[in-house]
Amino acid sequence: MNTPTQSGERTAHLNTAGTGRMPDAVHAVLARATALEDRYGPAALRGSPPGAPHRRVHARLADLLGVPAGRTVLTTGAAQAFEAFTRTTVLRPSDRIWTTPHEGVAHLHALHALRERTRCRLEVVPLRPDGDLDLDWMRTHLDEDVALVSVVHLSAACGTVNPVEEIGRLLAPHRAQYTLDASHSVGLLPVDARRIGCRLLTADGWRFLRGPQDIGFAYLAPHPHDDPPGAPAAAGPPPAPAPAAAAVVALGTALAHHARAARSPQPDLLPLLRAAVQHTPGMELLAAGGRQAGVLAFRHAEIPAAAIRRGLARRGVVLAKTVAHEHPLHPAGRVAAPALRASVHHDNTPHDIDRLRRALAEVLLEERHAAAVPARAAAGPTAAPAPGPAARAAAGPTAAPAPGPAARAAAGPAAVAAPVPAGPGPQPFPYRTARPARRRGHLTLHRTN
């Protein structure tokens, strides 16, 4: 990702929502720690006194999330922490679980397993026409049968920022446990778990925090409806797969780097990104609700997202392609055509957005030209009808008769009929914009009214 392109420029990395570009200092720490762990084992990274790297990471996580120290746990990712939480959750058949259309497929698998184990109901909070969650629907249908509410802070499908603090205030008087997936908001937006009021917060460390792969964290808050009076409070989230020791050390460096960068104001590049996409002919933005941050999803009316993404990559611009099974409940996921997703961070510059704008124009021109060539070749030379007597008389002496077979044979291979140009008006585009969706065995959930 950090290597220069053929033109000598650094890659314009616009996929931080997928995998953040590690700072050089984090990459160097990860390389050294991995070499030590490979040679001497995890004990070489425990520090002096033992456990010091883990304590530093937990202290930085507590500052980042605004929570007391000692209630965070390190995992291999947010999905693994959420799965561990749902695996130990006890529900009744009469209970209900709420999720949202923004939920990713990994969390949906965990909720589906919880539903199958407990025989409870799984319901989807609807969206308003503008793309925001329907809080009025939540107020109307909320009762003591709602036992678990799973919400995404920032949607990876289109960048929608959900009103997580308002949802927390709505759920506070009730028994529902409130879980929040902050994988795409931590490192991009301020996150205060106590103000949000969630029971469980999970996040990945390799996205907007720009840490190493395969490390995440979770925070578990005490819950008065779950912990009976006099019972000891849970020390932390249920056990989840632990990350590698080298990843823990590198995450500590990434958290320190983020804390330093957060002290200075950073420009918001999303308006520039939106303008660059909107001014590109044929591009369609996906609806993202009233508030959006860091992530923009779009698609072209005719050219497939995969072709555009490959063309951008050849020009040193990296972004992601989203497909339906990643967010099967989201309106964008119900459309067969994949979309493109660009995400910006303080590591990006306005120059990166300008490169995307120029590269998009070049790729669209290239794809249209490549599609037009086989279309013309398939059409072949057009045989014009023979002119009638009146037309030959009007043409005058310059209208020579067409050469016969003998004349064409004498002319040799050099006399090749030139292709007739296409007629006026719009030409058919050869791409199929509506492709049949292929079933890949992914989870499908149905709405309940």
C-alpha positions as CSV (number, residue, x, y, z in Angstrom):
1,M,0.0,0.0,0.0
2,N,2.8,2.4,0.8
3,T,4.9,1.6,-2.3
4,P,5.1,4.3,-5.1
5,T,3.1,3.7,-8.2
6,Q,4.5,3.6,-11.8
7,S,4.2,7.3,-11.9
8,G,6.4,7.7,-8.8
9,E,3.5,8.9,-6.6
10,R,2.4,7.2,-3.4
11,T,-0.7,5.1,-3.6
12,A,-3.9,7.0,-2.9
13,H,-5.3,4.7,-0.2
14,L,-9.0,5.3,0.0
15,N,-9.9,2.1,1.8
16,T,-9.2,2.8,5.5
17,A,-12.7,1.4,6.3
18,G,-11.4,-1.9,5.0
19,T,-7.8,-1.9,6.1
20,G,-6.0,1.2,7.4
21,R,-2.6,2.0,6.1
22,M,-0.2,1.4,9.1
23,P,2.0,4.4,9.9
24,D,5.7,3.6,9.4
25,A,6.4,3.6,13.1
26,V,3.6,1.0,13.7
27,H,4.9,-1.1,10.8
28,A,8.5,-1.1,12.2
29,V,7.3,-2.0,15.7
30,L,5.2,-4.9,14.3
31,A,8.2,-6.2,12.2
32,R,10.6,-6.1,15.2
33,A,8.0,-7.7,17.6
34,T,7.1,-10.4,15.1
35,A,10.8,-11.3,14.6
36,L,11.3,-11.5,18.4
37,E,8.2,-13.6,18.9
38,D,9.1,-16.0,16.1
39,R,12.6,-16.5,17.5
40,Y,12.1,-16.5,21.3
41,G,8.3,-17.0,21.7
42,P,5.6,-14.7,23.2
43,A,7.5,-14.5,26.5
44,A,10.1,-12.2,24.8
45,L,7.3,-9.5,24.4
46,R,5.9,-9.6,27.9
47,G,8.1,-6.7,28.9
48,S,9.5,-5.7,32.3
49,P,7.7,-6.0,34.6
50,P,5.7,-8.9,32.9
51,G,2.5,-7.8,31.3
52,A,3.5,-4.1,30.9
53,P,2.7,-3.9,27.1
54,H,-0.9,-5.2,27.8
55,R,-1.4,-2.8,30.6
56,R,-0.3,0.1,28.5
57,V,-2.7,-0.9,25.7
58,H,-5.6,-1.3,28.1
59,A,-4.9,2.1,29.6
60,R,-4.9,3.7,26.2
61,L,-8.1,2.0,25.3
62,A,-9.7,3.3,28.4
63,D,-8.7,6.8,27.5
64,L,-9.9,6.3,23.9
65,L,-13.4,5.0,24.9
66,G,-13.9,7.1,28.0
67,V,-14.3,4.0,30.3
68,P,-12.7,2.8,33.5
69,A,-9.5,0.9,33.2
70,G,-9.7,-2.9,33.6
71,R,-13.0,-3.5,31.7
72,T,-11.5,-3.9,28.3
73,V,-10.3,-7.1,26.7
74,L,-8.2,-7.8,23.6
75,T,-9.5,-10.2,20.9
76,T,-8.7,-11.1,17.4
77,G,-11.6,-8.8,16.2
78,A,-14.9,-7.3,16.9
79,A,-16.9,-10.1,15.4
80,Q,-15.1,-12.7,17.6
81,A,-15.8,-10.6,20.7
82,F,-19.5,-10.2,19.8
83,E,-19.8,-14.0,19.1
84,A,-18.3,-14.7,22.5
85,F,-20.9,-12.4,24.2
86,T,-23.9,-13.9,22.4
87,R,-22.7,-17.4,23.1
88,T,-23.1,-16.8,26.8
89,T,-26.3,-14.7,26.6
90,V,-29.3,-16.4,28.1
91,L,-32.7,-15.5,26.6
92,R,-36.2,-16.8,26.8
93,P,-38.3,-18.0,23.8
94,S,-40.6,-15.0,24.4
95,D,-37.7,-12.5,24.2
96,R,-37.0,-10.4,21.1
97,I,-33.7,-9.3,19.5
98,W,-33.4,-6.1,17.5
99,T,-30.8,-5.6,14.8
100,T,-30.6,-3.0,12.1
101,P,-30.1,-3.0,8.3
102,H,-26.5,-1.8,8.8
103,E,-25.4,-5.0,10.6
104,G,-22.6,-6.9,9.0
105,V,-22.8,-10.5,8.1
106,A,-20.5,-11.7,10.8
107,H,-22.6,-10.2,13.6
108,L,-25.8,-11.5,11.9
109,H,-24.4,-15.0,12.0
110,A,-23.9,-14.7,15.8
111,L,-27.4,-13.3,16.2
112,H,-28.8,-16.1,14.1
113,A,-27.0,-18.7,16.2
114,L,-28.4,-17.1,19.4
115,R,-31.9,-17.2,17.9
116,E,-31.6,-20.8,17.0
117,R,-30.3,-21.7,20.5
118,T,-32.9,-19.8,22.5
119,R,-35.9,-19.9,20.1
120,C,-36.4,-16.2,20.5
121,R,-37.4,-13.7,17.8
122,L,-35.1,-11.7,15.7
123,E,-36.5,-8.4,14.3
124,V,-35.0,-5.7,12.1
125,V,-35.5,-2.0,13.0
126,P,-36.7,-0.3,9.8
127,L,-35.1,2.7,8.1
128,R,-36.9,5.9,7.3
129,P,-37.1,7.0,3.6
130,D,-34.0,9.2,4.1
131,G,-31.9,6.2,5.3
132,D,-31.9,6.9,9.0
133,L,-33.0,4.5,11.7
134,D,-36.7,4.9,12.5
135,L,-36.5,5.8,16.2
136,D,-40.3,6.4,16.3
137,W,-40.7,2.7,15.4
138,M,-38.4,1.8,18.2
139,R,-40.3,3.9,20.8
140,T,-43.6,2.3,19.7
141,H,-42.5,-1.3,19.8
142,L,-40.1,-1.2,22.7
143,D,-41.2,-3.3,25.7
144,E,-39.8,-5.6,28.3
145,D,-39.7,-8.5,25.8
146,V,-36.9,-6.7,23.9
147,A,-33.8,-8.3,25.5
148,L,-30.9,-7.4,23.1
149,V,-30.4,-4.5,20.8
150,S,-27.5,-4.6,18.4
151,V,-26.5,-1.4,16.6
152,V,-23.7,-0.3,14.3
153,H,-22.2,3.1,15.1
154,L,-21.0,3.9,11.6
155,S,-22.3,1.8,8.7
156,A,-19.7,0.2,6.5
157,A,-22.3,-0.1,3.7
158,C,-22.6,3.7,3.1
159,G,-21.2,5.7,6.0
160,T,-24.4,6.4,7.9
161,V,-23.7,7.6,11.5
162,N,-26.5,6.3,13.7
163,P,-27.7,8.2,16.8
164,V,-26.2,5.9,19.3
165,E,-26.5,8.2,22.3
166,E,-30.2,8.8,21.6
167,I,-30.7,5.0,21.3
168,G,-28.9,4.5,24.6
169,R,-31.2,7.0,26.4
170,L,-34.2,5.3,24.8
171,L,-33.1,1.8,26.1
172,A,-31.8,2.9,29.5
173,P,-35.1,2.4,31.5
174,H,-35.6,-1.1,30.0
175,R,-34.0,-4.5,30.4
176,A,-32.6,-4.6,26.9
177,Q,-28.9,-5.1,26.7
178,Y,-27.4,-2.6,24.2
179,T,-24.4,-3.8,22.1
180,L,-22.5,-1.4,19.8
181,D,-20.3,-2.3,16.9
182,A,-17.8,0.6,16.7
183,S,-15.4,-1.0,14.2
184,H,-15.7,1.8,11.7
185,S,-16.1,4.7,14.1
186,V,-13.3,4.3,16.6
187,G,-10.4,6.3,15.2
188,L,-12.7,8.4,13.0
189,L,-15.3,9.7,15.4
190,P,-15.2,10.5,19.1
191,V,-16.5,7.5,21.0
192,D,-17.6,7.7,24.7
193,A,-19.0,4.4,25.8
194,R,-20.4,5.7,29.0
195,R,-22.3,8.6,27.3
196,I,-23.6,6.1,24.7
197,G,-24.8,3.8,27.5
198,C,-24.0,0.5,25.8
199,R,-23.5,-2.7,27.6
200,L,-21.0,-4.1,25.1
201,L,-18.8,-2.1,22.7
202,T,-16.6,-4.0,20.1
203,A,-14.2,-2.7,17.5
204,D,-11.4,-3.7,15.2
205,G,-7.9,-2.3,15.5
206,W,-6.9,-2.4,11.8
207,R,-9.3,0.1,10.3
208,F,-9.3,3.8,11.3
209,L,-7.0,3.1,14.2
210,R,-4.5,1.8,11.6
211,G,-3.1,-1.0,13.7
212,P,-2.2,-4.5,12.7
213,Q,-4.5,-7.1,11.3
214,D,-6.3,-9.7,13.5
215,I,-6.6,-7.6,16.7
216,G,-9.6,-6.0,18.2
217,F,-11.0,-5.1,21.6
218,A,-14.2,-5.0,23.6
219,Y,-15.6,-3.2,26.6
220,L,-18.3,-4.6,28.9
221,A,-20.2,-2.3,31.2
222,P,-22.1,-3.4,34.3
223,H,-25.8,-3.8,33.7
224,P,-28.3,-3.4,36.7
225,H,-30.9,-5.7,35.0
226,D,-28.4,-8.5,34.4
227,D,-26.3,-8.3,37.6
228,P,-28.5,-9.1,40.6
229,P,-28.0,-7.0,43.8
230,G,-25.2,-8.3,45.9
231,A,-23.7,-10.3,43.0
232,P,-20.1,-9.5,42.0
233,A,-19.9,-7.5,38.8
234,A,-18.4,-9.3,35.8
235,A,-14.7,-8.6,35.4
236,G,-15.0,-8.2,31.6
237,P,-16.4,-9.6,28.4
238,P,-16.6,-13.4,28.0
239,P,-13.4,-15.1,26.8
240,A,-12.7,-14.6,23.2
241,P,-9.7,-15.6,21.0
242,A,-6.6,-13.7,22.1
243,P,-4.4,-11.9,19.5
244,A,-0.7,-12.5,18.9
245,A,1.7,-10.8,21.3
246,A,3.3,-8.9,18.4
247,A,0.0,-7.5,17.4
248,V,-0.6,-6.2,20.9
249,V,2.6,-4.3,21.0
250,A,1.9,-2.8,17.5
251,L,-1.6,-1.8,18.6
252,G,-0.1,0.1,21.5
253,T,2.0,2.1,19.1
254,A,-1.0,2.7,16.8
255,L,-3.1,4.0,19.8
256,A,-0.3,6.3,20.8
257,H,0.0,7.6,17.2
258,H,-3.7,8.2,17.0
259,A,-3.7,10.1,20.3
260,R,-1.0,12.4,19.0
261,A,-2.8,13.0,15.7
262,A,-6.2,13.6,17.4
263,R,-4.7,16.6,19.3
264,S,-4.5,18.7,16.1
265,P,-7.6,19.5,14.0
266,Q,-7.9,17.4,10.8
267,P,-9.7,18.6,7.6
268,D,-12.9,16.8,6.7
269,L,-12.3,15.4,3.2
270,L,-15.7,13.8,2.8
271,P,-17.3,16.8,1.0
272,L,-14.4,16.8,-1.5
273,L,-14.8,13.1,-2.0
274,R,-18.6,13.5,-2.5
275,A,-18.1,16.3,-5.0
276,A,-15.5,14.3,-7.0
277,V,-18.0,11.4,-7.4
278,Q,-21.0,13.5,-8.0
279,H,-19.3,15.4,-10.8
280,T,-18.4,12.2,-12.6
281,P,-21.0,11.5,-15.3
282,G,-23.0,8.3,-14.7
283,M,-22.1,7.9,-11.0
284,E,-24.9,7.3,-8.4
285,L,-24.4,7.9,-4.7
286,L,-26.0,5.5,-2.3
287,A,-28.4,7.1,0.3
288,A,-26.6,7.5,3.6
289,G,-29.1,9.3,5.9
290,G,-28.9,12.6,7.6
291,R,-25.4,12.3,9.0
292,Q,-22.4,10.7,7.2
293,A,-18.8,10.4,8.0
294,G,-15.6,9.0,6.4
295,V,-17.3,6.5,4.0
296,L,-19.0,7.1,0.6
297,A,-20.6,4.3,-1.5
298,F,-21.5,4.8,-5.1
299,R,-22.0,2.8,-8.4
300,H,-22.0,3.6,-12.1
301,A,-25.2,3.2,-14.1
302,E,-23.5,1.0,-16.8
303,I,-19.9,0.0,-16.0
304,P,-19.5,-2.8,-13.4
305,A,-17.8,-1.9,-10.1
306,A,-15.1,-4.5,-10.5
307,A,-13.9,-3.0,-13.8
308,I,-13.8,0.5,-12.3
309,R,-11.9,-0.8,-9.3
310,R,-9.3,-2.6,-11.4
311,G,-8.8,0.4,-13.5
312,L,-8.3,2.7,-10.5
313,A,-5.8,0.2,-9.0
314,R,-3.7,0.4,-12.1
315,R,-3.6,4.1,-11.7
316,G,-2.5,3.9,-8.0
317,V,-6.0,4.6,-6.4
318,V,-7.2,1.9,-4.0
319,L,-10.8,1.6,-2.8
320,A,-13.2,-1.2,-2.0
321,K,-16.0,-3.0,-3.7
322,T,-19.0,-3.9,-1.6
323,V,-21.3,-6.9,-2.4
324,A,-24.7,-7.8,-1.2
325,H,-23.8,-10.6,1.1
326,E,-21.6,-8.3,3.3
327,H,-24.7,-6.3,4.4
328,P,-27.7,-8.5,3.4
329,L,-30.3,-6.4,5.2
330,H,-29.2,-3.0,3.9
331,P,-31.2,-1.6,0.9
332,A,-28.0,-1.4,-1.1
333,G,-27.4,-5.1,-0.5
334,R,-30.7,-6.0,-2.1
335,V,-29.5,-4.7,-5.5
336,A,-27.6,-7.3,-7.5
337,A,-25.0,-4.8,-8.8
338,P,-22.0,-4.3,-6.5
339,A,-21.0,-0.8,-5.4
340,L,-17.7,1.0,-4.9
341,R,-16.8,2.3,-1.4
342,A,-14.2,5.0,-0.8
343,S,-13.2,6.0,2.8
344,V,-11.0,8.9,3.9
345,H,-8.9,9.5,7.0
346,H,-6.5,12.1,8.2
347,D,-3.8,10.1,6.4
348,N,-5.4,11.3,3.1
349,T,-4.9,14.6,1.4
350,P,-6.9,16.7,-1.1
351,H,-4.4,15.5,-3.7
352,D,-5.7,11.9,-3.2
353,I,-9.2,13.1,-3.9
354,D,-8.0,14.9,-7.1
355,R,-6.2,11.7,-8.2
356,L,-9.4,9.8,-7.7
357,R,-11.4,12.3,-9.8
358,R,-8.9,12.2,-12.7
359,A,-8.5,8.4,-12.5
360,L,-12.3,7.9,-12.6
361,A,-12.6,10.0,-15.8
362,E,-9.8,8.0,-17.4
363,V,-11.2,4.6,-16.4
364,L,-14.7,5.4,-17.6
365,L,-13.3,6.6,-21.0
366,E,-11.2,3.4,-21.2
367,E,-14.0,1.1,-20.4
368,R,-16.4,2.7,-22.8
369,H,-13.8,2.5,-25.6
370,A,-13.1,-1.2,-24.8
371,A,-16.8,-2.0,-24.8
372,A,-17.4,-0.2,-28.1
373,V,-14.7,-2.0,-30.1
374,P,-16.2,-5.5,-29.8
375,A,-19.7,-4.1,-30.3
376,R,-18.6,-2.6,-33.6
377,A,-16.8,-5.8,-34.6
378,A,-19.8,-7.9,-33.8
379,A,-22.0,-5.7,-35.9
380,G,-19.8,-6.3,-39.0
381,P,-19.9,-4.3,-42.3
382,T,-23.4,-3.1,-43.1
383,A,-24.7,-4.1,-46.6
384,A,-26.5,-1.0,-48.1
385,P,-29.4,-1.7,-50.4
386,A,-28.8,-1.3,-54.1
387,P,-30.0,2.2,-55.3
388,G,-33.0,2.4,-57.6
389,P,-33.0,3.9,-61.1
390,A,-34.1,7.3,-59.8
391,A,-31.2,7.3,-57.3
392,R,-28.7,6.3,-59.9
393,A,-29.9,9.0,-62.3
394,A,-29.6,11.6,-59.5
395,A,-26.2,10.4,-58.5
396,G,-24.8,11.4,-62.0
397,P,-21.7,9.9,-63.6
398,T,-19.8,9.6,-60.4
399,A,-22.0,6.8,-59.2
400,A,-19.9,3.9,-60.5
401,P,-21.5,0.4,-60.3
402,A,-20.3,-2.0,-57.6
403,P,-17.4,-4.2,-58.9
404,G,-18.2,-7.7,-59.7
405,P,-16.6,-10.9,-58.3
406,A,-13.9,-10.9,-61.0
407,A,-13.0,-7.2,-60.3
408,R,-12.8,-7.9,-56.6
409,A,-10.5,-10.9,-57.1
410,A,-8.3,-8.8,-59.3
411,A,-8.2,-6.0,-56.7
412,G,-6.5,-8.4,-54.3
413,P,-6.5,-8.4,-50.5
414,A,-5.9,-4.6,-50.4
415,A,-9.4,-3.8,-51.3
416,V,-11.1,-4.3,-48.0
417,A,-14.5,-2.9,-47.3
418,A,-14.4,-0.2,-44.7
419,P,-16.8,-0.6,-41.8
420,V,-19.8,1.6,-41.9
421,P,-20.0,4.0,-38.9
422,A,-22.9,3.6,-36.5
423,G,-26.0,5.7,-37.1
424,P,-27.0,8.7,-35.1
425,G,-28.5,8.5,-31.6
426,P,-27.4,6.6,-28.5
427,Q,-25.7,3.3,-29.0
428,P,-26.5,0.2,-26.9
429,F,-24.1,-0.4,-24.1
430,P,-22.9,-4.0,-23.9
431,Y,-22.7,-4.4,-20.1
432,R,-25.6,-6.1,-18.4
433,T,-26.5,-3.9,-15.5
434,A,-28.9,-6.4,-13.8
435,R,-27.1,-9.6,-13.2
436,P,-28.7,-12.6,-11.5
437,A,-27.6,-12.9,-7.9
438,R,-25.6,-16.0,-7.1
439,R,-26.4,-17.8,-3.9
440,R,-23.2,-18.5,-1.9
441,G,-24.6,-20.0,1.2
442,H,-24.7,-16.7,3.1
443,L,-27.2,-16.0,5.8
444,T,-30.5,-14.5,4.7
445,L,-32.9,-12.9,7.3
446,H,-36.5,-11.8,6.7
447,R,-38.2,-8.8,8.1
448,T,-41.1,-9.3,10.5
449,N,-43.9,-6.8,10.6
